[in-house]
Amino acid sequence: MSDRLRVALLTREYPPEVYGGAGVHVTYLARELAPLVDLTVHCQGADRPGAVAHRPWDLLGPAHLRANQALQVMSTDLSMTAGVSGAQLVHSHTWYANLAGHLAAMLYGIPHVMTMHSLEALRPWKAEQLGGGYQLSTWCERVSAGSAAAVVAVSDGMRADISAAYPEISAERIRVIRNGIDTDEYHPDPNTDVLERYGIDLSRPYVIFVGRITRQKGVPVLLRAASGLVPQAQLVLCAGQADTPELEVEVTGLVEGLRATRSGVVWIPEMLPKREVIQLLTHAAVFACPSVYEPLGIPDRAAAMGQAGRKRAVAEFGWTAIAAQTAALYAELVNQASVSTE
């Protein structure tokens, strides 16, 4: 048996089912943690290699008894809780998996680390997607964060939000371990085949947005503001997977309205391979972040800040360093737990 720390990483998303930033984070973190700890990934959804998949109770799923999504998630969390028996530490990401980490900590007497990528408490528009289930998702987050051995904030801004939303969490339990970036994979691509395939005019600058169609990401805000762009500017939207049919209809109408008044409006609704996204980002004049809630911070100057940002990313935000910080936190918490039981 391995003498490495046995860690269960709990997440909704894991390849190939990754649709948001938290899923991307977990994907790279798991890759870099694997050599450092005895890692098992537990995810939600279909079976897949490299992870243990969990699904909702059958009685919550049939079409004639379609339960609120929050109830389905909570039943999946019970399965995850049962599945992590034998772990020495659990690490959950987002409210979808937080309850599983919380219950595992109580059931098995092990530390629960909880990474907070954004706060349910600061996303009231989620009620549009979850209905009354939003009250359940915020409860899962609050009760889990309130008792977690450590709460990981992915930025200083996130730490400030956690302290403001959940003052019951002591400052020493909040640790900042930032989002990482694979700077070998994400580097400038001088090719233009992707731009040409999607009909982007190489002679005109463009503003790009990459993300899901959610209230949080502010796509309607961007589309309404885009009418004020200079005439030669194009707008490229890599945006799909709307949270609700109503939001998709709203965005579609705004895109059609914008196209009626200006050229160069390119909407790519499908999930693109990373190589294509990287090329599109490389040639963009501006990356737009219209989020109504995004606890990170955006620089004001383009070229100089972009160059400085990449230099800092290479030096400080590599996934190897992020994983090492995370593994060090695991060891610290397990050692503390051992001392407290002696």
C-alpha positions as CSV (number, residue, x, y, z in Angstrom):
1,M,0.0,0.0,0.0
2,S,1.2,3.5,-0.9
3,D,2.4,5.7,2.0
4,R,1.3,8.8,0.2
5,L,-1.6,10.8,1.5
6,R,-4.9,9.4,0.2
7,V,-6.9,12.3,-1.2
8,A,-10.4,12.2,-2.8
9,L,-11.0,15.1,-5.2
10,L,-14.7,15.9,-5.5
11,T,-16.0,17.7,-8.6
12,R,-19.0,17.9,-10.8
13,E,-17.0,18.3,-14.0
14,Y,-14.1,16.2,-15.3
15,P,-13.0,15.4,-18.8
16,P,-14.5,14.9,-21.2
17,E,-17.5,16.7,-19.5
18,V,-16.0,20.1,-18.8
19,Y,-18.0,23.2,-19.5
20,G,-16.7,25.9,-17.0
21,G,-13.8,27.3,-15.3
22,A,-14.0,25.1,-12.2
23,G,-13.9,22.0,-14.4
24,V,-10.8,23.3,-16.2
25,H,-9.2,24.1,-12.8
26,V,-9.8,20.6,-11.5
27,T,-8.5,19.0,-14.7
28,Y,-5.1,20.6,-14.4
29,L,-4.9,20.4,-10.6
30,A,-5.6,16.7,-10.7
31,R,-2.9,16.2,-13.3
32,E,-0.3,17.9,-11.2
33,L,-1.5,16.5,-7.8
34,A,-1.3,12.9,-9.0
35,P,2.5,12.5,-8.5
36,L,2.3,14.2,-5.1
37,V,-0.5,12.3,-3.4
38,D,-2.5,9.1,-3.8
39,L,-5.3,10.8,-5.7
40,T,-8.8,9.6,-6.6
41,V,-11.1,11.9,-8.5
42,H,-14.9,11.5,-7.9
43,C,-17.1,13.3,-10.5
44,Q,-20.7,13.5,-11.5
45,G,-22.3,12.1,-14.6
46,A,-21.4,9.4,-17.0
47,D,-18.6,6.8,-16.4
48,R,-15.2,7.9,-17.7
49,P,-11.6,6.8,-17.4
50,G,-9.5,8.3,-14.6
51,A,-12.4,9.1,-12.3
52,V,-15.2,7.5,-10.2
53,A,-18.5,8.7,-11.5
54,H,-21.6,9.2,-9.4
55,R,-25.2,9.9,-10.5
56,P,-28.5,10.9,-8.9
57,W,-30.9,8.4,-7.4
58,D,-33.1,6.8,-10.1
59,L,-36.3,7.8,-8.3
60,L,-35.3,11.5,-8.8
61,G,-34.7,11.1,-12.5
62,P,-37.7,9.8,-14.5
63,A,-39.3,12.4,-16.8
64,H,-42.7,12.1,-15.0
65,L,-41.0,12.7,-11.7
66,R,-38.2,15.1,-12.7
67,A,-36.9,16.5,-9.5
68,N,-35.4,19.9,-9.0
69,Q,-31.8,19.8,-10.1
70,A,-30.5,20.7,-6.6
71,L,-32.2,17.6,-5.2
72,Q,-30.5,15.5,-7.9
73,V,-27.1,17.0,-7.0
74,M,-27.6,16.4,-3.3
75,S,-28.5,12.7,-3.9
76,T,-25.4,12.4,-6.1
77,D,-23.4,13.9,-3.2
78,L,-24.6,11.1,-0.9
79,S,-23.2,8.6,-3.4
80,M,-19.9,10.5,-3.4
81,T,-19.8,10.5,0.4
82,A,-20.1,6.7,0.5
83,G,-17.5,6.4,-2.3
84,V,-14.7,8.2,-0.6
85,S,-14.4,5.7,2.3
86,G,-10.7,5.2,3.0
87,A,-9.5,8.7,2.1
88,Q,-7.5,10.7,4.5
89,L,-8.7,14.0,3.2
90,V,-11.4,15.2,0.8
91,H,-11.2,18.3,-1.4
92,S,-14.4,19.6,-3.0
93,H,-15.0,22.1,-5.7
94,T,-18.2,24.2,-6.2
95,W,-21.6,23.7,-4.4
96,Y,-22.2,20.6,-6.6
97,A,-19.7,18.7,-4.6
98,N,-19.4,20.7,-1.3
99,L,-22.0,18.7,0.5
100,A,-20.2,15.4,-0.3
101,G,-17.1,16.8,1.3
102,H,-18.9,18.1,4.3
103,L,-20.7,14.8,5.0
104,A,-17.5,12.8,4.4
105,A,-15.7,14.9,7.0
106,M,-18.3,14.2,9.5
107,L,-18.7,10.5,8.6
108,Y,-15.1,9.6,8.4
109,G,-13.5,12.2,10.7
110,I,-11.2,13.6,8.1
111,P,-10.3,17.1,7.0
112,H,-12.4,18.7,4.2
113,V,-10.7,21.3,2.0
114,M,-13.2,23.4,0.0
115,T,-12.2,25.5,-3.0
116,M,-14.5,28.4,-3.7
117,H,-14.4,29.6,-7.3
118,S,-17.4,31.9,-6.9
119,L,-20.1,32.2,-4.3
120,E,-23.7,31.0,-4.6
121,A,-24.6,33.7,-2.0
122,L,-23.5,36.4,-4.5
123,R,-25.3,34.8,-7.5
124,P,-29.0,35.4,-6.9
125,W,-29.8,35.0,-10.6
126,K,-29.2,31.3,-10.2
127,A,-32.8,31.2,-9.0
128,E,-33.7,31.6,-12.7
129,Q,-32.0,28.3,-13.4
130,L,-32.7,26.3,-10.1
131,G,-35.9,27.9,-8.8
132,G,-36.3,27.0,-5.2
133,G,-33.2,24.8,-5.6
134,Y,-31.2,28.0,-5.3
135,Q,-32.0,28.0,-1.6
136,L,-30.6,24.5,-1.4
137,S,-27.4,25.3,-3.3
138,T,-26.7,28.2,-1.1
139,W,-27.3,26.1,2.0
140,C,-24.9,23.4,0.7
141,E,-22.2,26.0,0.2
142,R,-22.8,27.8,3.6
143,V,-22.9,24.8,5.8
144,S,-19.9,23.2,4.1
145,A,-17.8,26.3,4.2
146,G,-18.7,27.0,7.8
147,S,-17.1,23.7,9.0
148,A,-14.4,23.0,6.4
149,A,-10.9,22.6,7.7
150,A,-9.7,25.0,5.1
151,V,-11.4,27.2,2.5
152,V,-9.3,27.9,-0.6
153,A,-9.9,31.2,-2.4
154,V,-8.7,31.4,-5.9
155,S,-7.8,35.1,-5.7
156,D,-7.5,37.9,-3.1
157,G,-10.8,39.2,-4.4
158,M,-12.4,35.9,-3.7
159,R,-11.0,35.9,-0.2
160,A,-12.6,39.3,0.4
161,D,-15.9,38.0,-0.9
162,I,-15.8,34.9,1.3
163,S,-15.1,37.0,4.4
164,A,-17.9,39.4,3.6
165,A,-20.5,36.8,2.7
166,Y,-19.5,34.3,5.5
167,P,-18.0,36.3,8.4
168,E,-18.3,33.1,10.6
169,I,-15.3,31.7,8.7
170,S,-12.2,32.7,10.5
171,A,-9.4,34.5,8.5
172,E,-6.9,31.7,9.3
173,R,-9.1,29.1,7.6
174,I,-9.1,31.0,4.3
175,R,-6.1,30.3,2.1
176,V,-5.4,31.9,-1.2
177,I,-4.1,29.4,-3.8
178,R,-4.6,31.0,-7.2
179,N,-6.0,29.6,-10.4
180,G,-3.1,28.2,-12.5
181,I,-2.3,28.3,-16.2
182,D,-0.4,25.9,-18.4
183,T,1.9,28.3,-20.1
184,D,3.4,25.6,-22.3
185,E,0.0,24.9,-23.8
186,Y,-1.3,28.5,-23.7
187,H,1.1,30.4,-25.9
188,P,0.6,32.8,-28.9
189,D,-0.4,31.1,-32.1
190,P,0.6,33.1,-35.2
191,N,-1.5,30.9,-37.5
192,T,-4.9,32.2,-38.9
193,D,-6.6,29.1,-40.2
194,V,-9.2,29.2,-37.4
195,L,-10.0,32.8,-38.0
196,E,-10.4,32.2,-41.7
197,R,-12.7,29.2,-41.1
198,Y,-15.1,31.3,-39.0
199,G,-15.1,34.2,-41.4
200,I,-13.2,36.7,-39.2
201,D,-11.8,39.5,-41.3
202,L,-8.0,39.5,-40.8
203,S,-7.8,43.2,-41.8
204,R,-10.1,44.3,-38.9
205,P,-9.5,44.2,-35.2
206,Y,-11.8,42.3,-33.0
207,V,-13.1,42.0,-29.5
208,I,-13.5,38.5,-28.2
209,F,-15.6,36.9,-25.4
210,V,-15.1,33.2,-24.4
211,G,-17.5,31.7,-21.9
212,R,-20.9,30.2,-21.2
213,I,-24.2,32.0,-21.6
214,T,-25.1,32.7,-18.0
215,R,-26.4,35.8,-16.2
216,Q,-23.1,35.9,-14.3
217,K,-21.0,36.1,-17.5
218,G,-22.9,39.2,-18.7
219,V,-23.3,38.3,-22.4
220,P,-26.4,40.4,-22.8
221,V,-24.5,43.3,-21.3
222,L,-21.7,42.9,-23.8
223,L,-24.1,42.6,-26.8
224,R,-26.0,45.8,-25.8
225,A,-22.7,47.7,-25.4
226,A,-21.3,46.4,-28.6
227,S,-23.3,48.9,-30.7
228,G,-20.9,51.5,-29.3
229,L,-17.8,49.8,-30.7
230,V,-16.0,51.7,-33.5
231,P,-17.3,50.7,-36.9
232,Q,-14.2,48.8,-38.0
233,A,-14.2,46.6,-34.9
234,Q,-15.6,43.0,-35.1
235,L,-17.1,41.1,-32.2
236,V,-16.4,37.4,-31.8
237,L,-18.5,35.5,-29.3
238,C,-17.3,32.0,-28.3
239,A,-20.4,31.4,-26.2
240,G,-22.8,28.5,-25.7
241,Q,-24.6,26.2,-23.2
242,A,-27.1,28.8,-22.1
243,D,-28.4,28.2,-18.5
244,T,-32.0,28.5,-19.6
245,P,-33.9,28.4,-22.9
246,E,-35.2,31.9,-22.1
247,L,-31.6,33.3,-21.8
248,E,-30.7,31.6,-25.1
249,V,-33.6,33.3,-26.8
250,E,-32.6,36.6,-25.3
251,V,-29.0,36.3,-26.5
252,T,-30.1,35.1,-30.0
253,G,-32.3,38.2,-30.4
254,L,-29.6,40.5,-29.3
255,V,-27.1,39.0,-31.8
256,E,-29.6,39.3,-34.6
257,G,-30.3,42.9,-33.7
258,L,-26.6,43.7,-33.6
259,R,-26.0,42.0,-37.0
260,A,-28.7,44.2,-38.5
261,T,-26.8,47.3,-37.6
262,R,-23.1,46.4,-38.2
263,S,-20.9,43.8,-39.9
264,G,-18.4,41.5,-38.3
265,V,-20.5,39.9,-35.6
266,V,-19.3,36.3,-35.3
267,W,-21.1,33.9,-32.9
268,I,-19.5,30.5,-32.4
269,P,-21.9,28.6,-30.1
270,E,-20.2,25.2,-30.0
271,M,-17.4,24.2,-27.6
272,L,-14.1,24.7,-29.4
273,P,-10.9,22.7,-29.0
274,K,-8.3,24.5,-27.0
275,R,-6.0,25.0,-30.0
276,E,-8.7,27.0,-31.7
277,V,-9.5,29.1,-28.7
278,I,-5.8,29.9,-28.2
279,Q,-5.5,31.1,-31.8
280,L,-8.6,33.2,-31.5
281,L,-7.3,34.8,-28.3
282,T,-3.9,35.4,-29.8
283,H,-5.2,37.6,-32.6
284,A,-7.8,39.5,-30.6
285,A,-7.3,43.2,-29.9
286,V,-9.3,43.0,-26.7
287,F,-10.6,40.3,-24.5
288,A,-14.0,41.3,-23.0
289,C,-15.0,40.3,-19.5
290,P,-18.5,41.7,-19.1
291,S,-19.2,39.5,-16.0
292,V,-21.5,41.0,-13.5
293,Y,-19.7,38.9,-10.9
294,E,-16.1,37.7,-11.3
295,P,-13.9,38.0,-8.2
296,L,-10.5,38.4,-10.0
297,G,-9.9,41.9,-11.5
298,I,-9.1,42.9,-15.0
299,P,-6.1,45.1,-16.1
300,D,-6.9,48.5,-17.9
301,R,-4.0,48.6,-20.4
302,A,-3.8,46.2,-23.2
303,A,-0.4,45.4,-24.7
304,A,1.9,46.2,-21.8
305,M,-0.3,44.6,-19.3
306,G,-0.7,41.5,-21.5
307,Q,3.0,41.1,-21.8
308,A,3.6,41.6,-18.1
309,G,0.7,39.2,-17.3
310,R,2.2,36.4,-19.3
311,K,5.6,36.9,-17.7
312,R,3.9,36.7,-14.3
313,A,1.8,33.7,-15.3
314,V,4.9,31.8,-16.3
315,A,6.7,32.6,-13.1
316,E,4.0,32.2,-10.5
317,F,0.9,30.5,-11.9
318,G,2.2,27.2,-13.3
319,W,0.1,24.3,-12.3
320,T,3.1,22.5,-10.8
321,A,3.5,25.3,-8.3
322,I,-0.3,25.5,-7.6
323,A,-0.4,21.7,-7.0
324,A,2.6,21.9,-4.6
325,Q,0.9,24.6,-2.6
326,T,-2.3,22.5,-2.5
327,A,-0.5,19.3,-1.4
328,A,1.3,21.3,1.3
329,L,-2.0,22.4,2.6
330,Y,-3.3,18.8,2.7
331,A,-0.3,17.7,4.7
332,E,-0.7,20.5,7.1
333,L,-4.3,19.8,7.8
334,V,-3.8,16.0,8.1
335,N,-1.0,16.6,10.6
336,Q,-3.1,19.0,12.6
337,A,-5.9,16.4,12.7
338,S,-3.5,13.7,13.9
339,V,-2.2,15.9,16.7
340,S,-5.8,16.8,17.8
341,T,-6.7,13.1,18.2
342,E,-3.7,12.1,20.2
